[in-house]
Amino acid sequence: MSTLLCVPILVHDAQSALADAAAARDHGADIVEFRVDACFSGSGDEAETHDMLRLAAESPLPCIITCRPTWEGGHYDGPEDARVALFERLGTGDSPPAYIDAELAAYTRSANLRQKVNLAVDHPKQVRPVATRLILSMHDFDGRPADLSRRLAAMRAEPAAAVHKIAFRARSLRDNLEMFDLLAERDRPTIALAMGEFGLMSRVLAPKFCGFLTFASLHPQGATAPGQPTVRELLDLYRFRSITPSTGVYGIVGWPVGHSLSPLVHNAGFEAVGHDGVYLPLPIAAAEGGAEGSYESFKATALELIHDPRLHFGGASVTIPHKENLARLADEQGWEADTDTSACGAANTLIVERAGDGRPARIRVANTDAPAAVSSLADTLGEITGKRIAILGAGGVARAIVFALATRGAEVIVYNRSRDRANQLAQAILAAGARASADDWTALPYARAHSFVNCTPVGMKGGPDPDGSPLPVRELASRATDPCGPQTVLMETVYNPVRTTLLNDAREVGWRAIDGVEMFVRQAAAQFTAWTGRAAPLALFGRLVRESLER
């Protein structure tokens, strides 16, 4: 059976809830969950109960009725007897819902609830032409329960439960792998979902591991649990209906990654070339304890993803703050690394080639930032050799670009607010046998170069100075002595927004300008080819990125 797509609807009144159910059907959902705990008070009002029965009778899709108590993350705080009576009325009515969701804790501690629910639902001792089935559930919004194994054993001991549901807040990506193990070990249909920003993988990959269903909201404001995607995201962005047990898994590793456009371009690219893969955000937090703590967190998670026997992990894009961590891990594990990675000590691409039995057969890392920057610049500047190129910044992106340009014959000068860090980068270049130097950030108004490349986050949406510019373009272009003329090339690595203040300034003074989308698309295309062995649809990548950023 295919994994169902369920839209949860927090019910405030029956009419609007039914309208939302119709919208869910039109969006492509298979089933809806009516969360009645926000509107059912348990006061004994017959009109209130009638509305609950109406939801089951008139729902345009099969439905789950859930009345979640406050002690398990819901809204219901009325009498338990009233909630039990509602379940009984629903299950024994003329138009019963497809499922009733009852919490394991309530079911096992209340003989009354167990008796009434068992009478209301279909189970092996009953035979009915139309009957409600029981979803026995457990939720923990704080994290993985310490007694998870005990709870699972208690669930499996209940024959009336047609479906098991396990949901808890993920502490890291690794909790998703435990959810997949639970699905592999299931003894009946099972929902296993990790909540929160680390849990998206479990929601999207439910069909890969034959989960009974996954939840997706009609709109971001309609989510009933942290980390729920929308129906449109699940169906259009992640291509949920095309995910099977054989689908390869890829993603963007970093912290944070929720803003990344990489899932948009790579999933569309997979569809365009017919590659059986799905690309996800894979957040790995910058751990407390500084750089070493972040490395250990990255290492543990990356190795688990790579060596999980069922995940079919094919690789990842790697961004801040883990590019240097990836290069370090590759060196430690003896993986292959390309020339640019070896030169600059940072990688942004992990490629895992798998043997026929699913084991990793070859693992390698690459830095596609470097060749993407060089090719973008060369298309406008011309021959790189002998050109004087000023790099603004000394972080991971700057390091890759500086090494790539210097080793290809450019004369590179590094400007950074921390002069010591700029000097360290320049000395590393000199040690590699190429030309480079460093200068003080305050010297920028007097700089002379064929090209300026911004590798700082200044101008980035959501960054430290989204409206700022790291370069005094007007001063450089209008100074009386030796102005930077129209042949000067400005290259931006910030791609969101497309038109940064720096780019606008450069174009206003007549410089040739390269926006950050160019480099982003080229580095993504190189990653795509490394994973799939196919040429990337460059025009599609560029169009999708620009359309998304222009919206």
C-alpha positions as MATLAB code, in Angstrom:
seq = 'MSTLLCVPILVHDAQSALADAAAARDHGADIVEFRVDACFSGSGDEAETHDMLRLAAESPLPCIITCRPTWEGGHYDGPEDARVALFERLGTGDSPPAYIDAELAAYTRSANLRQKVNLAVDHPKQVRPVATRLILSMHDFDGRPADLSRRLAAMRAEPAAAVHKIAFRARSLRDNLEMFDLLAERDRPTIALAMGEFGLMSRVLAPKFCGFLTFASLHPQGATAPGQPTVRELLDLYRFRSITPSTGVYGIVGWPVGHSLSPLVHNAGFEAVGHDGVYLPLPIAAAEGGAEGSYESFKATALELIHDPRLHFGGASVTIPHKENLARLADEQGWEADTDTSACGAANTLIVERAGDGRPARIRVANTDAPAAVSSLADTLGEITGKRIAILGAGGVARAIVFALATRGAEVIVYNRSRDRANQLAQAILAAGARASADDWTALPYARAHSFVNCTPVGMKGGPDPDGSPLPVRELASRATDPCGPQTVLMETVYNPVRTTLLNDAREVGWRAIDGVEMFVRQAAAQFTAWTGRAAPLALFGRLVRESLER';
ca = [
       0.000    0.000    0.000;
       1.272    3.474   -0.878;
       1.979    5.908    1.933;
      -1.006    8.182    2.458;
      -0.746   11.963    2.480;
      -2.820   13.284    5.375;
      -3.783   16.921    5.908;
      -4.441   17.754    9.581;
      -7.214   20.293   10.146;
      -7.561   22.089   13.460;
     -11.340   22.351   13.734;
     -12.961   25.556   14.983;
     -16.333   24.953   13.336;
     -17.666   22.131   11.180;
     -18.407   24.200    8.083;
     -14.922   25.687    7.665;
     -13.308   22.370    8.553;
     -15.241   20.612    5.793;
     -14.244   23.370    3.368;
     -10.600   22.798    4.323;
     -11.091   19.061    3.776;
     -12.390   19.742    0.276;
      -9.355   21.963   -0.376;
      -7.095   19.168    0.883;
      -8.729   16.769   -1.579;
      -8.239   19.250   -4.407;
      -4.576   19.700   -3.453;
      -3.991   15.949   -3.734;
      -4.379   14.625   -0.178;
      -5.563   11.062    0.440;
      -6.995   11.479    3.930;
      -7.654   14.235    6.468;
      -7.336   14.390   10.223;
      -9.955   16.464   12.022;
      -8.337   17.748   15.202;
     -11.489   18.457   17.191;
      -9.737   19.176   20.500;
      -9.799   22.935   19.801;
     -13.598   23.059   19.518;
     -14.952   20.107   21.536;
     -15.436   21.202   25.139;
     -16.968   18.030   26.587;
     -19.764   20.092   28.146;
     -22.476   17.678   27.059;
     -23.887   20.058   24.448;
     -25.644   17.838   21.889;
     -25.128   20.402   19.108;
     -21.369   20.173   19.692;
     -21.445   16.383   19.407;
     -23.635   16.653   16.309;
     -20.940   18.768   14.645;
     -18.363   16.064   15.351;
     -20.643   13.431   13.784;
     -21.205   15.733   10.819;
     -17.466   15.911   10.142;
     -17.285   12.141    9.804;
     -20.472   11.921    7.723;
     -19.716   14.737    5.260;
     -15.954   14.587    4.910;
     -14.977   14.514    1.205;
     -12.049   12.248    2.100;
     -11.619    9.373    4.539;
     -10.948   10.949    7.915;
      -9.259   10.493   11.250;
     -10.949   12.063   14.268;
      -8.545   13.146   16.993;
      -9.367   14.853   20.278;
      -5.874   15.387   21.693;
      -5.699   16.248   25.428;
      -3.462   19.026   26.695;
      -1.230   16.554   28.517;
      -0.139   15.146   25.147;
       0.271   18.372   23.236;
      -3.377   19.026   22.274;
      -6.045   21.522   23.315;
      -8.699   19.404   25.045;
      -8.926   19.954   28.792;
     -12.511   18.797   29.423;
     -13.772   15.683   31.236;
     -12.262   12.408   30.085;
     -15.676   10.713   30.239;
     -16.983   13.154   27.641;
     -14.080   12.426   25.322;
     -14.686    8.686   25.722;
     -18.378    9.168   24.978;
     -17.479   11.085   21.811;
     -15.320    8.211   20.588;
     -18.174    5.793   21.271;
     -20.713    7.927   19.396;
     -18.381    8.337   16.440;
     -17.478    4.670   16.128;
     -21.028    3.349   16.514;
     -22.736    5.974   14.354;
     -24.183    5.495   10.885;
     -21.215    7.231    9.197;
     -18.175    6.403   11.283;
     -14.767    7.967   10.589;
     -12.103    5.771    9.038;
      -9.965    6.084   12.158;
     -10.055    7.310   15.726;
      -6.740    8.349   17.287;
      -6.341    7.483   20.972;
      -3.219    8.003   23.050;
      -1.421    4.931   24.373;
      -1.185    6.496   27.831;
      -4.940    7.065   28.031;
      -5.814    3.696   26.499;
      -3.665    1.693   28.909;
      -4.573    3.526   32.119;
      -8.335    3.959   31.618;
     -10.412    0.789   31.602;
     -13.451    2.851   30.608;
     -11.714    4.384   27.580;
     -10.299    1.020   26.521;
     -13.725   -0.648   26.765;
     -15.583    2.096   24.901;
     -12.946    2.460   22.190;
     -12.827   -1.297   21.683;
     -16.589   -1.310   21.214;
     -16.333    1.558   18.746;
     -13.527    0.270   16.543;
     -13.025   -2.665   14.267;
     -10.511   -5.251   15.476;
      -9.899   -8.992   15.006;
     -12.815  -10.008   17.260;
     -15.368   -7.927   15.348;
     -16.673   -8.040   11.786;
     -18.536   -5.016   10.433;
     -19.280   -3.852    6.872;
     -18.196   -0.288    7.729;
     -16.107    0.259   10.827;
     -13.729    2.670   12.438;
     -10.171    1.513   13.108;
      -7.946    2.552   15.983;
      -4.708    4.520   15.695;
      -2.864    4.049   18.970;
      -0.476    6.949   19.375;
       2.303    8.389   21.511;
       3.843   11.868   21.299;
       6.713   13.592   23.056;
       7.305   17.251   22.234;
      10.480   17.439   24.325;
      12.537   14.708   22.691;
      13.023   10.983   22.375;
      11.335    9.273   25.350;
      13.755    7.354   27.530;
      11.247    4.491   27.739;
      10.529    4.308   24.004;
      11.143    0.553   23.832;
       8.727   -0.090   26.688;
       6.039    2.048   25.038;
       6.460    0.238   21.722;
       6.101   -3.105   23.458;
       2.904   -1.890   25.130;
       1.525   -0.767   21.752;
       2.279   -4.096   20.126;
       0.487   -5.909   22.945;
      -2.837   -4.226   22.042;
      -4.674   -6.255   19.378;
      -7.358   -3.598   18.822;
      -4.805   -1.138   17.439;
      -4.901   -1.193   13.649;
      -2.164    1.446   13.307;
       0.668    2.538   15.575;
       1.777    6.172   15.663;
       5.080    7.300   17.188;
       6.051   10.967   17.140;
       8.710   12.786   19.124;
      10.827   15.897   18.702;
      14.097   15.106   16.965;
      17.284   16.216   18.683;
      19.339   15.737   15.523;
      19.109   14.159   12.070;
      20.090   10.831   13.603;
      16.685   10.522   15.273;
      15.179   10.162   11.795;
      17.227    7.029   11.263;
      15.717    5.520   14.399;
      12.247    6.292   13.001;
      13.167    4.412    9.831;
      14.313    1.457   11.941;
      10.936    1.466   13.704;
       9.173    1.322   10.341;
      11.387   -1.580    9.249;
      10.532   -3.488   12.441;
       6.776   -2.784   12.392;
       4.277   -5.569   13.029;
       1.363   -3.588   11.537;
       0.852   -0.281    9.691;
       2.922    2.372   11.454;
       3.334    6.144   11.447;
       6.804    7.148   12.691;
       7.564   10.860   12.510;
      10.242   13.077   14.014;
       9.008   16.558   14.876;
      10.829   19.881   14.664;
      13.385   21.305   12.255;
      15.530   18.153   12.405;
      12.576   15.886   11.572;
      11.624   16.836    8.007;
      13.493   13.824    6.618;
      11.133   11.422    8.401;
       8.089   13.178    6.935;
       9.315   13.326    3.336;
      10.834    9.842    3.288;
       7.816    8.057    4.795;
       7.066    6.326    1.437;
      10.677    5.136    1.134;
      10.255    3.213    4.374;
       6.597    2.264    3.838;
       5.152    4.455    6.563;
       1.370    4.298    6.771;
       0.979    8.050    6.289;
       2.674   11.394    6.632;
       1.174   14.758    7.525;
       1.283   17.967    5.497;
      -0.605   21.179    6.175;
      -2.684   23.169    3.711;
      -0.579   26.257    4.455;
       2.304   27.086    6.821;
      -0.062   28.565    9.414;
      -2.104   25.344    9.436;
       0.614   23.056   10.804;
      -0.509   21.057   13.839;
       2.994   19.914   14.828;
       6.430   21.530   14.505;
       8.216   20.789   11.253;
       5.197   19.877    9.101;
       5.694   20.760    5.428;
       2.812   22.008    3.324;
       1.012   19.812    0.805;
       2.485   21.833   -2.055;
       6.018   21.444   -0.685;
       5.591   17.726   -0.216;
       4.068   17.076   -3.644;
       5.808   19.684   -5.810;
       9.148   20.436   -4.177;
       9.967   16.958   -2.826;
       7.998   14.953   -5.432;
       6.466   12.783   -2.702;
       4.566   10.511   -5.112;
       7.783    9.467   -6.872;
       9.620    8.344   -3.711;
      10.024    4.552   -3.449;
      12.218    2.226   -1.361;
      14.944    2.496   -4.024;
      15.050    6.308   -4.121;
      18.464    7.816   -3.394;
      18.710   10.520   -0.729;
      20.716   13.746   -1.074;
      20.641   17.034    0.748;
      22.063   20.332    1.881;
      24.097   20.037    5.100;
      24.737   23.160    7.158;
      23.369   25.405    9.864;
      20.936   26.907    9.146;
      19.668   25.465    5.841;
      15.959   26.334    5.830;
      16.526   29.257    3.458;
      18.491   27.261    0.873;
      17.311   27.085   -2.749;
      19.281   23.887   -3.341;
      16.259   21.583   -2.771;
      14.337   23.559   -5.403;
      16.949   23.209   -8.137;
      18.174   19.682   -7.446;
      14.738   18.086   -7.082;
      13.626   19.761  -10.306;
      16.843   18.593  -11.934;
      16.312   14.999  -10.803;
      12.852   15.079  -12.358;
      14.136   16.643  -15.577;
      16.751   13.921  -16.202;
      14.773   11.017  -14.702;
      17.089   10.424  -11.743;
      15.538    8.470   -8.857;
      16.513   10.785   -6.037;
      15.159   13.285   -3.538;
      17.074   16.234   -2.080;
      16.336   17.510    1.439;
      17.471   20.095    3.964;
      19.822   18.272    6.350;
      20.535   20.602    9.276;
      23.543   19.779   11.426;
      23.834   22.357   14.177;
      27.010   24.190   15.046;
      27.474   22.466   18.384;
      28.333   24.099   21.659;
      32.008   23.724   22.429;
      33.304   25.638   19.428;
      34.896   24.273   16.283;
      35.815   20.904   17.757;
      32.274   20.307   19.014;
      30.859   21.197   15.596;
      33.284   18.834   13.912;
      32.352   15.924   16.165;
      28.630   16.557   15.561;
      29.183   16.750   11.804;
      31.352   13.636   11.762;
      28.936   11.496   13.761;
      25.937   12.479   11.655;
      27.665   12.263    8.265;
      29.045    8.782    8.972;
      25.657    7.512   10.138;
      23.967    8.819    6.988;
      26.629    7.307    4.744;
      26.642    3.882    6.365;
      22.925    3.454    7.063;
      22.061    0.245    5.164;
      18.594    1.356    4.031;
      18.903    5.101    3.433;
      20.783    4.908    0.079;
      22.482    8.209    0.884;
      24.079    9.475   -2.320;
      25.755   12.647   -1.151;
      25.263   16.213   -0.058;
      25.981   19.840   -0.657;
      27.800   21.186    2.390;
      27.651   24.797    3.475;
      28.479   26.994    6.472;
      29.816   26.019    9.004;
      30.828   22.534    7.821;
      32.918   22.979    4.638;
      36.198   22.690    6.484;
      34.714   19.860    8.573;
      34.001   17.892    5.399;
      37.563   18.300    4.141;
      38.903   17.277    7.556;
      36.645   14.215    7.695;
      37.703   13.168    4.189;
      41.360   13.375    5.187;
      40.709   11.449    8.398;
      38.715    8.697    6.628;
      41.014    8.432    3.628;
      38.367    9.482    1.116;
      39.289   10.911   -2.269;
      39.477   14.712   -2.512;
      39.785   16.888   -5.601;
      42.623   19.358   -6.144;
      40.685   22.420   -5.009;
      39.674   20.733   -1.744;
      43.244   19.668   -1.041;
      44.527   23.152   -1.821;
      42.097   25.183    0.292;
      41.144   22.712    3.025;
      37.413   23.118    2.439;
      34.872   21.086    0.470;
      31.252   21.733   -0.385;
      30.311   18.428   -2.036;
      30.116   14.855   -0.744;
      29.664   12.067   -3.303;
      28.820    8.523   -2.171;
      28.819    5.837   -4.854;
      27.143    2.629   -3.688;
      27.686   -1.001   -4.573;
      24.890   -3.291   -5.729;
      24.204   -4.398   -2.153;
      23.766   -0.783   -1.046;
      27.088   -0.429    0.765;
      29.243    2.653    0.047;
      31.766    1.571   -2.572;
      33.523    4.895   -3.186;
      33.352    8.123   -1.213;
      34.871   11.373   -2.414;
      34.649   15.080   -1.745;
      34.990   18.087   -4.010;
      34.922   21.856   -3.946;
      32.646   23.117   -6.714;
      32.655   26.705   -5.385;
      36.168   27.209   -6.717;
      35.697   26.182  -10.385;
      32.258   27.832  -10.456;
      33.743   31.153   -9.347;
      36.658   30.912  -11.771;
      34.470   30.068  -14.762;
      31.941   32.805  -13.908;
      34.724   35.357  -13.624;
      36.622   34.174  -16.708;
      33.521   34.455  -18.906;
      33.438   38.210  -18.196;
      37.037   39.104  -17.294;
      38.719   36.921  -19.873;
      42.082   35.287  -19.177;
      42.643   34.904  -15.430;
      46.429   34.578  -15.545;
      48.177   37.820  -14.619;
      45.004   39.616  -13.515;
      44.955   41.396  -10.161;
      41.882   40.272   -8.264;
      40.787   41.654   -4.891;
      38.944   39.261   -2.595;
      36.724   40.716    0.113;
      36.589   38.360    3.101;
      38.654   35.436    4.338;
      36.021   32.809    5.235;
      35.268   29.442    3.652;
      34.008   30.732    0.287;
      36.860   33.238    0.081;
      39.405   30.547    0.856;
      38.188   28.326   -1.982;
      38.076   31.162   -4.501;
      41.463   32.596   -3.482;
      43.201   29.248   -3.913;
      41.461   28.582   -7.218;
      42.385   31.967   -8.691;
      45.925   32.043   -7.343;
      46.767   28.539   -8.545;
      45.454   29.503  -11.973;
      47.879   32.396  -12.277;
      45.999   35.382  -10.862;
      47.589   37.889   -8.496;
      45.274   37.811   -5.501;
      45.012   40.334   -2.697;
      42.857   39.556    0.338;
      40.996   42.247    2.277;
      39.414   41.272    5.562;
      38.295   43.111    8.683;
      40.605   40.818   10.632;
      44.023   41.562    9.130;
      45.512   38.524   10.877;
      43.053   36.182    9.167;
      43.716   37.785    5.783;
      47.468   37.334    6.351;
      46.979   33.681    7.300;
      45.134   33.038    4.046;
      47.740   34.882    1.980;
      50.567   32.959    3.655;
      48.807   29.672    2.882;
      48.647   30.707   -0.785;
      52.343   31.592   -0.831;
      53.163   28.251    0.766;
      51.310   26.566   -2.093;
      53.615   28.314   -4.580;
      51.186   30.957   -5.867;
      51.075   34.742   -5.570;
      48.950   36.382   -2.926;
      49.052   39.206   -0.433;
      46.868   40.775    2.231;
      45.946   44.336    2.978;
      44.016   46.223    5.615;
      40.250   46.615    5.115;
      40.647   50.392    5.457;
      42.834   50.391    2.316;
      39.890   49.435    0.082;
      39.078   53.009   -1.066;
      42.587   53.111   -2.581;
      42.563   49.609   -4.066;
      43.312   48.919   -7.696;
      42.255   45.644   -9.321;
      40.892   44.162  -12.512;
      38.153   42.542  -10.463;
      36.632   42.667   -6.985;
      34.959   39.548   -5.586;
      32.670   39.833   -2.552;
      32.968   36.759   -0.317;
      31.447   38.378    2.767;
      27.815   38.029    3.926;
      27.301   41.795    3.669;
      24.197   42.400    1.554;
      22.721   38.936    2.198;
      19.071   38.677    3.158;
      18.931   37.722    6.806;
      22.632   38.458    7.212;
      24.393   40.910    9.527;
      24.044   43.884    7.127;
      21.422   43.106    4.463;
      21.321   46.630    3.026;
      25.035   47.325    3.243;
      27.928   47.096    0.817;
      31.460   45.914    1.647;
      33.082   47.989   -1.086;
      33.142   51.816   -1.636;
      32.341   51.467   -5.332;
      31.601   55.145   -5.980;
      34.862   56.237   -4.368;
      36.818   53.741   -6.438;
      35.150   54.824   -9.683;
      35.306   58.597   -9.142;
      38.662   59.214   -7.472;
      40.823   61.723   -9.251;
      43.883   59.516   -9.533;
      43.699   56.112  -11.213;
      39.934   55.477  -10.981;
      38.551   51.977  -11.484;
      36.963   52.273  -14.911;
      34.220   50.458  -16.834;
      36.443   47.454  -17.540;
      36.412   46.615  -13.816;
      34.493   43.446  -12.990;
      32.518   43.067   -9.770;
      31.545   39.512   -8.821;
      29.030   38.918   -6.035;
      28.764   35.567   -4.253;
      25.631   36.566   -2.320;
      22.644   35.333   -4.326;
      19.741   36.260   -2.067;
      18.735   38.903   -2.998;
      19.760   38.792   -6.647;
      20.327   42.567   -6.700;
      22.427   43.485   -3.690;
      23.407   47.054   -2.855;
      26.931   46.244   -4.044;
      25.688   45.042   -7.441;
      23.468   48.079   -7.870;
      26.372   50.399   -7.058;
      28.658   48.608   -9.521;
      26.146   48.837  -12.335;
      25.425   52.499  -11.640;
      29.096   53.412  -12.152;
      29.314   51.311  -15.320;
      31.289   48.329  -14.058;
      30.678   44.888  -15.475;
      28.800   42.917  -12.821;
      28.235   39.212  -12.148;
      25.473   38.379   -9.693;
      25.611   35.576   -7.133;
      23.120   33.422   -9.019;
      25.750   32.678  -11.672;
      28.145   31.092   -9.211;
      25.376   29.366   -7.275;
      23.968   27.717  -10.401;
      27.362   26.623  -11.682;
      28.468   25.076   -8.399;
      25.094   23.313   -8.076;
      25.382   22.005  -11.639;
      28.794   20.504  -10.911;
      27.385   18.771   -7.809;
      24.423   17.449   -9.792;
      26.711   15.910  -12.418;
      28.924   14.348   -9.736;
      25.904   12.603   -8.196;
      23.962   11.617  -11.300;
      26.561   11.310  -14.038;
      24.277   13.501  -16.148;
      24.680   17.065  -17.397;
      22.708   19.470  -15.242;
      19.838   21.434  -16.818;
      21.591   24.786  -16.333;
      18.860   26.919  -17.870;
      16.261   25.303  -15.606;
      18.431   25.876  -12.535;
      18.939   29.537  -13.381;
      15.281   30.168  -14.137;
      14.060   28.530  -10.943;
      16.499   30.433   -8.746;
      15.766   33.805  -10.314;
      11.999   33.290  -10.252;
      12.103   32.218   -6.626;
      14.230   35.179   -5.556;
      12.196   37.671   -7.547;
       8.945   36.616   -5.866;
];
